[in-house]
């Protein structure tokens, strides 16, 4: 588990041309969009940190992200409807949890996809209140890797 609280995640300055997407947002959403995520090339080579806001609202930016599909013991998939106040994809039905590994040594670790698994555990606790002990890291399976550049809007 990464051990980050919402107040102490790595952040980075957001580009001013994307900041209009924050108009009318609350301070929690604004702070989440300042999180430093991992900007990569089309071939998944690390470029450096980029704000979550810029990774979504600047055309052609690649960044690491993940989707968690969480199944119960009966094989049922947990879906969630994103909150209407979210800056990205408000009110959309989505997977169990999705987010980004942060630009930190712990969440950038590639061996056995440990970095992204740690990020998923962090976000499952933050978004769904699932304690890390309920989602052991060895239970996560990397199913697919896609490359999709950002397309604002």
N, C-alpha and C positions, 0 to 999 in steps of 0.2 A: 504494500500500500504506500502511496506516495506521501501521505501525511500532510498534504496541503489543506489548509482551510481556505474558504472563499476569499479571505482577506490577504493571504500571503502567497498567492500563485505568482509566477513570473509574469510581468506585464511589459508592454512596450508602447511607445507613443504611437497614436493612430494618425494616419495621414489626414490632412484637413479636407481633401476633396471627397472622402468617403464619410465624413462625420455627419453629413446631413441625414444619413440613415438613422441616426440616433435621436432626431427631433421627436420630442414627446415621450421618450423612453425614461424609465426610472433609473435610479443610480445603480441598482443591482445589475440591470441589463447592460448599462454602460460599462461597468467594471468587468463584466464577463467578456464584452467585446474588446477590451484592452488586453486580454490574456495573450501572452506570447506563445504562438503555436509555431510549428516547424514548417518553414517554407522550403520547398524542394524543387529540383528541376523536373522535367518530364520523365527523367529516368530515376527519380527518387534519390538524387544526390542532394544533401543538405546545403542550402544557400545560407540560411540564418533564420533569426526570429522574424515573425511578422504578426501583427495584431490579428485577432480573429476577425475583426471588422474588415480590415484590408484584404485578408485572405478570401473573403466572400464578395467584396464589392469592387475590387480592382480586376478588370478583365484579364484573363489568361494566367492568373497566379495559381500555382500548384501548392498544395499543403497536405500534410498528413491528417487524416481523420479516421474515425472508426464508427461502425454500427454494431450494436450488441443485439443479438436475438436471444432472448431469455425464455427458456421453456420450463414449465413446472414438471413435477414427477409424472404427470399424466400425458406429457408431450404437448400441452397447450402453449401457444406462443403469446407472450404478453405484448400487446400493442398499447401505445399511448397517443393521446391527442395533445399536440403541442399547445402551450398556452397562447392565448390571443395577443399577449403583450410581448412575445418573443420577437426579436429583430429579424431573425432568419426563420423563414418557413412558419409564420404564425398560424395557429389553428389547423395545422396539417396533421392527419393521422400518420404516425411514424412507427418505426421499430421500437424495441424496448428502451433503448438509450443510444444516443449518438453524440459525439463530441470530437475532441481533438487531443492527441498527446501534446503536452506542453514542451516548450523549448527548455528542457532541463536534462541533465545527464541521466537521471533515473528514467524518464519517459522517452528518451531517445535511444535507449538500448535496443539493438536489433536482434541479439541472440535469442532464439526461441520466441521472438516477438514479445519479449518481456516488457519493453517500454509501453507499447500500446495496451498490453494486458493490465499493467499498473494504472494507466490512464482510465481504462474502462472501469476498474474497481473504484477508483476515485469518483468518477462521475455517477456510477450506480448508487453510491452512498449519497452524493450531493443531490441528485435529481429524484431518486426513488426511496431514499432512506434505507437502502439495503446495506447492512453492516458487512464490512470486508470478510469477516469470518464465515458469512453465508455464501460467499462466491470465491472459493479457493482458486488461486491463480492457475493451478494445474487443470482446472475444469474448462478453461477457455481454449477454444480451437480457432485458429486463423483459417478462415474458409476461402477468402478471395482477396485479391488486391486489384484495384481499378485505378486508372488515372483519368481524372476529369478536371479540366481547368475551370476556374471560377467564371461565372457568367452572371453579373449583377442583375437583380430584378426578379 
